[in-house]
Amino acid sequence: MDINQLLRIGAQLFSQSQANTTGLNETTITSALSRLFGGDSDGKGIDLQSIIQSLNGAGLANIAASWLGNGNNAAISATDIGNIFNADQLSNFANEVKLPQSEAITGLQETLPGMIDKASPNGDIAGELFQAVGGMDGLLNIASNIFGKK
């Protein structure tokens, strides 16, 4: 699975979320997700390691671990979404998908766990995504940050 596949999965999850996504197309959502994650509209420049580290930095290591591992994905609150992304990022995302920010955050609450889970089948970061997080060194760094071990 590559970054673009993951973004398309995210767009599908966002479309199926409880947010009012009527009339949105998946291309728009995919592009908006890419920009939210620090990339361009084509998915270039996305840094999954920084996203996962943002979860850790927001005190959400247990939530991130549940998404990366096997089993059920822990839920994330709207407040937690606001701790991961800054106000400008969320506002820009909401504007791009033409939704009120509260609706966009609702969609992200359902999308993020599924995206990270799909990026880590059986608890392993898949294929190109493994390289996107910096290979084994990056993965070990993420794990040490999440689990507090060096």
N, C-alpha and C positions, 0 to 999 in steps of 0.2 A: 504494500500500500504506500502510495506517495502522498505528499502534502495536498495535491489537488484532489485526490480521491477523498482524503480526510475532510477537506473543506466542503466537498459535495455531500458527504455524509452529514456534516454539520448543518448544511443548508436544508437537507431533508428533515433532520431532527427539528430544526427551527420552524420549518413549515408545518410540522405536525404538533408543535407545542401548543400550549393553551393561549399563547399570544394571538392577537387578532391579525393573522398573516394573510387574510383574504386579499387576493389581487397581487401578492408579491410573487415574483418568479425566483427560481432557485439561483439563477445567474447573479441577480442583484444581491441575494443573501450571501452567496459564496464570496463575491467581491467585498462585501461589507465585513464579513468574518475575517477575510484575509487582512484587510486594513486594520481591523481591531487587534489582530495578533501581530501587528508590526510589519506586515508584508505589503506588497503592492496588489493591484487588482487581480494579478495572475498567480498569486501565491508565492511569489519570490520574496525572500527576505524574512520569512516567518522564523522565529526562534522559539521552538517548543520548549527548550530548556529554560528560557526566561519566563515563559508562561507557567511552567510547573514550579519554578523557583518563586514566582509571584504568589502562587498558592501557599507555599511554605512561608514566605515573608509576611503574609496576611494571617499567619497562625492557623492555616488550614491543611497542615501536613497530613493529618489523619484522613481528611476528605480526599486529598490527592492520592494517598496510598490506596484508598478504597477504589478509586477510578482506575489506577494502574494495575491493581491486583485482580485476582479472581473473586467472584462473589458479587453481592449487591453493591451498587454505587450509592454512596452517601449523598444526601440532598445538600444543596447549597442555597443559602438565603440571599435575598436581594441585597442585604447589607454586605454580605461577603463578596458579591459581585462588585459592589462599590469599593471594596478594599483591594480587589485585584486590578481593576481598571480605574484610571482616573476619570474625573468628571468630563473632561474634553473627549476622551476616547469613547465614553458611553454616549455622549451627546452626538458626536460624529457618527457613530454606529446607528443610533436611532434615526438621525436625519437621513442617512443613506438608505435605510430600509423603510423610510417614511412612516415611522410609528412613533407614538409618544414614548418617551424614555422608559416609563414604567412597563409598557408592553414589551419593549425591546429587552429589558432586564428579565422579565418573566420568560421570554423565549430563551435567553442565555442560561437561565437557571436549569432549563431542561436540556439544553444543547451541550454545554460544556462537559458534564459527566459522560454523556454518550460518546462525544468526540474523543476524549482522552481514553475512555474504555476501548473504543474501536482501534485506537492507535497502539494499544497494548494488549493484543489478544493473549490469553493465558498468562498475563502478567509480564509479557516481554514486549518491548518496543519493536514494532514491525519494520522490516526492510529498510527503505529509504528514510523512514522516520528515525531509525537507529542512528543513521548518519547525521540527520538534522539536529539531533541533540548532542552531537559531538562524539559519536562512537562510544566505545567502552569507557573512556575517561569521563566524557560528559554524563553518561548514565550513572557511573559511580559517584560523580559529583552530585547529581540529582538525588540519588539514594541517600548519600550522606547528609544532604540538606534536609531531606524529608524525615529521615530516621534519626538525625542528630548524631551520626557517627562519622568518623573520618577514617 
